[in-house]
Each structure stands twice: as structure tokens, then as C-alpha cells.
Amino acid sequence: MKKLIIINCLLLILSFSLTAFTATVGSAPITSDPEKDLLKNPARIPEIQKKEASLNRFLPNNGNNVQESSRLFRSWPAVGPQELWRVAIGNGKSSIVAGNGRIYTLVQTDKQQYAICLEAATGKTLWKKLLVSKDNHHVVTGPVNGPILDGNRLYVFPYEAENDDLWEPRCPCFCLNTEDGSIIWSEHKEFNCSEGSTPLIVNDVLYIGGGGRENALAAVDKRTGKLLWKVPESIDAGHERVFVTGASLTYQMVGDIPQIIVPVFRNDIMGVHALTGQVLWHWKLENPTSSGIVPTPVAIGSRLFLSAFQGAVSFSQCLEMTVKGDSIIPKLIYKDARLQCNMYHTPSIVDGAIFGFGKGTEHDAMQCTSLEDGRLIWQQEGEEWRTDRQLTVADGLIFAITKKDELVLAEAGRNGYKEFGRVAPGIPLGIPQQPMIVGGKLYLRGETTMVCYQIGEE
């Protein structure tokens, strides 16, 4: 029973059902800065994250699992793409970010958690910064939250729990200098980060989903770490413990209203006004599981796509966001119990086609479905695909992880499954992390080892 509770706490996935929701709540944020100078001008908040050559976050701010990349190879040799290096870096599930010829992630070695900087071309360690002198053994070993790269600043969130209680994640927040890992600012008490949920940056504001009823979402000056405001969980989310789930935050512009999507354990997803901290809406499920949602909500235009899988409960849902006065009303467009039921994978949406995993006729399957109406376009069913696998899309190509921990290259199109190559990295992946692609290189992180492949032009 204890093992089941721990696993459920990591999975953090929503149940499947038609929903009843509260459209507007009107709960006010807790603010430490009435002026909110960084948040006064809505024009400063862009609809989508800027395109940059570097990889600043494992997902763009809208949550869509599509990586900005070009000139990638359309096929691989029989032996797979060229391997550039492999390096044992330590335990952890944190994703990588990259820029200026460097890559950054978090690791755990000798029961301590570190931020680490590697040379992208060789995998050589350039610096390693101790963050927490305590290990994470919560189902996986090592830190889970992804870092954020913003210019010469690196934001990292190693794992910690209040009094070592797995139901009370309180991850500290660090802003580091990318040059040497030195600390610019850090905070743990006034606000914190939940486990598995990667924050996001919009202009000068860092948004952090945290742990504790009074700390569901914090807006922070990214330069100084000063708290601007924070939002409590104002309704009963179905459990006495309150923390943001393993899904990461999502930014969405609906009309002229910018909102942050915040999935809260156990049964609440809320939309928060990005400028004011006002709670705009709550979305609840009729029959929640014992967990919350792990795949990050994906915002495409005014639509929000949700998916999850846990045990006998699985679902995908598509919501339409509509502006009403100064608020937003979410409405269910369609739902399904078999299509796009991803356990960990955040769906990848390209030109109205959704790529992910779900249930086939006899086996799980890689699936392509329509964002417009949820219908199945094609699926590749077989024992090598499971709903707990990972994939990402870049330059019209799918990069997917099979049950046997093989890396597969396929076409991200509507005309059926077309495979262009595969390779066996030869490292245990455990609960797989999605491949990360930048500068023609693919980085695949395993339980303790990272492998780098050349998959395109520089």
C-alpha cells in the first residue's frame, strides 16, 4: 500500500469524466507589491514564447511538445545516427537546457543534488554547483524539475519536502550565474516550487507552481527573486494536502487576457490572470483519481488540450476558452477514454495533428489524432509502444522512445506511421525523459548517463 501511494504521488494524473466547473471565483492574490510594476502593461506579455536558437525550457510556454529545430536528417544509417559522446553525470530526471555551446541540468551524486554545466560538443563538465545536501528517493532517484535558461541566468529547482513528507513538496528556488554557477538569489520560505512542475518566464516575471495551500502560484521578479504576488488554492481540490502536480505551468493568451494554467493536486486545474493574479476559473473532474495530472496542458489558440493515464483510468479532453467580460469561461469540446491517454508524455501538436500515446485494440499505440474533433487519424499499435513512453517532435519528425528503450525516428504527418531509423543507446532509461534537440544535436538522458547524437546540420 505504501508503494502504491508513493507511485500515485509521482504519477499525478487526472481522472476521466465530463466535468462540472466554476467559471469565475474572484479570489484575490496575496501580494507583496501593490504597484506590480512588472505586470502593468499587458502589451509586454507575448502570446507565445519567442523563438530562439537556444533551448530555454524543456517545453515552450504554451506547453506544446514541439522543439524549434531545422535541417535535421530525414533518415539514419542502419547503425543509427553518429554518437558524439556519452557521459555518466549522475541520477535525476531533470531535462536539459542549452545555449552558447553549453548544456545545463540537475543531477544527484553521493546523495546530494547539484546543478551542472557541460560543454555541448564534448560532454565535459565545466562546473558543478551544490544546491541541496540531501538526496531525493521519491520513486525516482535525483532531482525531477527542469531548469530554465534566461540569458546569463539559470533557474533551478532541486527536490525537497517539508519534514521529508512526500505529500508536502517544498522545492527551493535558485537563480544561478550561467558562467560559473554562483548564486544570484535563492528562496525557499516565502515561495517554493512543487515537485516535477517546471516554472515559466514571461518577460521579467518568473511564475512558480508551489506546495502549500497559500502557495499554489507565485509571481516573482526573475532578476531579484522579489515576490510580486501569490495565489492560494481557494477551493476544495479533493485532498487536505495542496500542491501543484507534476504537470508544468502553461501560458495562454485568450483574447486580450493572458493566463497561467495551474494544475493542482488532487482535482483542480485553474486559470490565473498573468497580470493581476486573479483566479479566472476552476476545472474539476467528476470522478478524480488519487492523483493529479502529469502531462502538461497544451494551449493552441483558444483551446487547451489535457491528457492523462493512471491504472484503469485514462482520458483526453479538449477545452475551448471564451472571454466573458473580464474573465474566461472554459467549455468541454470533446473527450475520449482511449485516444491520447499519455502517462508522462506531453502531447505534440503540429498543424492540428496531435502526436502521443493511447490505447489500441489489443496493445497500446503511438497515435495521431485531430485537435479539431478528437478523431483518430492513425495509430501504430504494438508491444513496443506503451502509454508511459515519451516522444517529441522537431522539424516535421517524431523522436520516440520504445518499451525496449530504443530511439526511433519517424514522420510527424497525417499519412500514417513512417519510420526512418532507430538506434539502441544501450543505457537504462527507467521512466524515460523526452529527447531534447538543439543545434542539430539530440540529448538523451538515462538513469545515470547522457548520450549525445548528431541528428542534423549545425
Phi, psi and omega in degrees: 000319179298318179297320180296319180297318180296316180296318179299323181296326177283318185299313175048065187234143181287152172277166182260126175184162168288144194249151168250136185218158172261122187289311179226146182244320179078014178287136184269149178285158172272118188242144174250000182217092183300333183288325181047051186303326183285348190242007186290324191258105180301333182294342181279350181263107182284158181289322180228162179294143179296145176280126179223158181292331180278168177252106190266340183202152185293337171229149171295167186298335178278001176083353185288123185280060177232123185263137180286108181203157180213169178057038176275149181292137183273354175206161178240153171298166181301329181274358181098177181290164180294126175274126181270320178191162169219137186221134172281115185248341183121175183283159175142159178242008178298141177285177177251155167234161187212148176181147177057039177075014180232154171235151185227144174201186176241146182220166172232124174224144179052038177061029174227150184254136186228155160267143185224144178239127180242151171286124187298325185285332188234341186082005180293135178286124179264322171202160181216121187245122177292130180249310183223127179272052181205144182268162170250121177236026182278089182069300173259161179261125176104174181294153185242320184298142177279150175279169174232131178255127181219095183064236179264018179243140177238124180256126184227153189219079179293163186278136166207153176230146180293121181055031180059024178272117184298338180271005181230065179294132179219074185281131178290158182244127180236139168247118185247155171281125184293340183291316186223000180083004180295150185278125174273313171203161177210156180206144180220332187265309185292327172209162181210178179243144176280168182282132174085344183266115180275126176295180176216158180243131170236114185056243184262008185248130174259121179258129186231124172273127190237193179245143183107142185301326182273005190225041181294321179213132176240139172252126190229142171293115186296335185279325187244342185082008179289131178288127177269312174194163172217156188243127175278163169280113192264356180234173176282111181268010173095008178203150180290335176272141182233124173199156177289140185287185180289351174287147179274163179291152179232140176253134180217139174255121178240112189061237176251018180254117175272133181227153173253127178270124186235105176279123184246134173297135009252334187213064175203136166237127182235150174256128183239132179298123186292338181270322189249340185082007179287132176285122185268323183197161172235145177233118183240153178258146183291322184232077184289152172279186180278006183228186175241203191260136177261310176300133182291135174302139183250124180257119176236110185060233179265007180260152177230123183253129181241146174207155180192161176209135174201116178056238181272357183254127178212153180193159160224149180218147173238124180250147173251128179263129181234133178284132174225104184065237179262012183232183180230137178247121175272143179224137178287126177265313175201166178212162178205149181259355183235333184266135178055049178260076186274136178278311181240329188290128170277125185303149178251122185241120182230120177050043177081003177254132181257129179247129181184210184229153179196196183261127174268202181286313181240336181227169169293166187209151162283136187229150170237121182233168182268128175294328184297310186228001177082001183290153177284127176267312171200161173215146175250101187265144178167169184292340182280348179252136177221160181290349178264012180276175180233151169208164170218162180238137176208134175054039178075016183234146174262135173240108191235154178252126180273175177300329180271014179063035172266149176261122186245139174253127181215171180276135175265075183223177183269354188263035176096172182282122178230112183267138183244358179159165175203160179211146175259106183297335177078023176232143177291132182260338183061221170291111193289145170265146182293146174298146178243136188233128176200137176061034180077007180243145175246130179249126180239119182260128176259199181299318181225348188237142174248137179241140179239128179242148171271112185240007180190182178287155180296000000 
